[in-house]
Amino acid sequence: MTLNASSSNPDAPEVPDISVDPRIERSRQAVLDAAVALLFDGGPDEITHAKVAAAAEVSRTTVYKHYPQRSDLLHATLEADGKQFPPPSELTGVVHTDLVTLLSHLASDLRDEGRTRMMAVMIERALHDDTVGIVRDRFIAELVETFTAIVRVGEETGQLRVGVTPMQALGSMAGSLLFHRLLANEAVDDQLVADVVDSFVAAHAPT
């Protein structure tokens, strides 16, 4: 199967569709498996095309084909090892339920010792490493997108008062979990998640 590179240009070369080739998928998985191992062994500094290629026993060109930029490679590595935030399309429309689901993904990472250490390292690295900063910004954007969708549905259906500032509210909620785990070294359990959501819903209930 082939895909024409440009339907408006009959002279453009046809580009093979590699998405259905099982060999491509196997090499991609080998790259990710090697990258995850490197990430936990040495942190984000280990995630380079050269080091991942050597660990996966594939060519550097293969890694570049899957992930052209180092930020793409690092982002995919983190996604491969952790839970993903639910996209807006998977929301139930019940604010409390959706917020618990969203924050539970973060809480799950904070209950894992390895991912907690990695999260702390990533936060620090992002301050002076532009590539890590790009990856951080991608994750924040995904989190904010889902949180904003929950808030807007809550406002439209009367579950929340109108005028909630998503970034401020999300900072308060996620910040509470990060404070308990990274600064106070306390457990981030289901009860804490429920308490944080309860406080937010109560503080932003319609008047």
C-alpha positions in Angstrom: 0.0 0.0 0.0 1.3 3.5 -0.9 0.3 7.1 -0.1 0.9 9.8 -2.7 3.1 12.5 -1.1 0.9 15.2 -2.6 -2.4 14.7 -4.4 -2.0 18.1 -6.0 1.4 17.2 -7.5 1.3 14.2 -9.8 5.0 14.2 -10.1 5.6 13.9 -6.4 7.1 10.5 -5.4 4.9 8.0 -3.6 5.8 7.5 0.0 5.3 4.0 1.5 2.9 3.7 4.4 5.0 2.1 7.1 2.4 2.3 9.8 1.1 -1.2 9.0 4.5 -2.8 8.7 5.1 -5.1 11.8 8.8 -4.7 11.4 8.4 -0.9 12.0 6.3 -1.5 15.1 8.8 -4.0 16.5 11.7 -1.6 16.0 9.7 1.2 17.6 8.9 -0.9 20.6 12.5 -1.9 20.9 13.5 1.8 20.9 10.9 2.6 23.6 11.9 -0.3 25.8 15.5 0.7 25.7 14.7 4.3 26.3 12.6 3.5 29.4 15.4 1.5 30.8 17.9 4.3 30.2 15.6 6.9 31.7 15.3 5.0 35.0 19.0 4.1 35.1 20.4 7.6 34.3 17.6 10.1 34.0 16.6 12.3 31.0 20.2 13.1 30.1 20.5 9.5 28.9 17.7 9.9 26.3 19.7 10.7 23.2 19.3 9.1 19.8 22.8 7.7 20.0 22.4 6.1 23.4 19.0 4.7 22.7 20.1 3.3 19.4 23.0 1.5 21.1 20.8 0.1 23.9 18.1 -1.0 21.5 20.7 -2.5 19.1 19.3 -0.6 16.1 20.8 2.1 13.9 20.7 5.7 14.9 18.8 6.3 11.7 16.0 4.0 12.9 15.6 6.0 16.0 15.5 9.3 14.1 12.8 7.8 11.7 10.5 7.1 14.7 11.4 10.3 16.7 13.0 13.0 14.7 13.6 15.3 17.7 15.1 14.5 21.1 12.0 16.0 22.6 9.8 13.6 20.6 11.9 10.7 21.9 11.8 11.8 25.5 8.1 12.5 25.4 7.3 9.1 24.0 9.5 7.4 26.6 7.7 9.1 29.4 4.3 8.2 27.9 5.4 4.6 27.4 6.1 4.2 31.1 3.2 6.1 32.7 -0.6 6.5 32.6 -2.0 9.0 30.2 -4.4 11.8 31.1 -7.9 11.0 29.7 -8.7 13.1 26.6 -11.8 15.3 26.8 -13.7 12.8 24.6 -13.6 10.3 27.4 -15.1 12.5 30.1 -18.4 11.5 31.7 -19.7 15.0 32.2 -19.9 14.6 36.0 -17.4 17.1 37.4 -16.5 15.3 40.6 -16.0 11.9 38.8 -13.9 13.4 36.0 -11.7 15.4 38.4 -11.1 12.3 40.5 -10.2 10.4 37.3 -7.8 13.1 36.2 -6.0 13.6 39.5 -5.8 9.9 40.1 -3.4 9.6 37.1 -1.1 12.1 38.8 -1.5 10.4 42.1 -0.7 7.0 40.6 2.6 8.4 39.4 3.3 9.9 42.8 2.7 6.5 44.5 5.5 4.9 42.3 8.9 5.5 43.8 10.7 5.4 40.4 8.3 7.8 38.7 8.3 10.2 41.6 12.1 10.4 41.5 11.9 10.9 37.7 9.2 13.6 38.1 11.4 15.5 40.5 14.4 15.2 38.2 12.3 16.4 35.2 11.1 19.4 37.1 14.6 20.4 37.9 16.0 19.7 34.5 13.3 21.7 32.8 14.6 24.8 34.4 17.8 24.8 32.3 17.3 22.1 29.6 15.2 23.4 26.7 14.4 19.9 25.4 13.1 18.8 28.8 11.2 22.1 29.0 9.5 21.3 25.8 8.4 17.9 27.1 7.2 19.4 30.4 5.1 22.0 28.4 3.5 19.2 26.3 2.4 17.3 29.4 1.1 20.5 31.0 -0.8 21.3 27.9 -2.5 17.9 27.9 -3.4 18.2 31.6 -4.7 21.7 31.1 -6.8 20.7 28.1 -8.6 18.0 29.9 -9.0 20.1 33.1 -10.4 23.0 31.1 -12.9 20.7 29.4 -14.1 19.4 32.8 -14.5 23.0 34.1 -16.3 24.3 31.1 -18.8 21.4 31.1 -19.3 22.0 34.8 -20.1 25.7 34.2 -22.4 24.9 31.3 -24.4 22.3 33.3 -24.6 24.3 36.5 -22.3 22.0 38.5 -19.7 24.8 38.9 -20.1 28.6 39.1 -19.1 30.5 36.0 -15.7 32.1 36.0 -13.3 29.4 37.2 -9.7 30.1 36.1 -8.4 26.7 35.0 -4.7 27.3 35.4 -5.1 28.7 38.9 -7.5 26.0 40.0 -5.4 23.2 38.5 -2.3 24.7 40.1 -3.9 24.5 43.5 -5.2 21.0 43.1 -2.2 19.4 41.4 0.1 21.4 43.7 -1.5 19.9 46.7 -0.6 16.4 45.6 2.9 17.4 44.7 3.4 19.2 48.0 2.3 16.1 50.0 4.6 13.8 48.1 7.6 15.8 47.1 7.9 18.2 50.0 6.1 16.6 53.0 6.9 13.0 51.9 3.4 11.9 52.7 1.3 9.3 50.9 -0.8 10.4 48.0 -3.8 8.1 48.5 -7.3 7.9 47.1 -8.6 9.8 50.2 -6.3 12.7 49.5 -7.5 12.9 45.9 -11.1 12.8 47.0 -10.5 15.5 49.6 -8.8 17.8 47.1 -11.7 17.4 44.6 -14.3 17.9 47.3 -12.7 21.1 48.3 -12.5 22.4 44.8 -16.2 21.5 44.0 -17.4 23.1 47.3 -15.4 26.3 46.7 -16.7 26.7 43.1 -20.3 25.6 43.6 -23.0 27.7 42.1 -24.3 30.4 44.4 
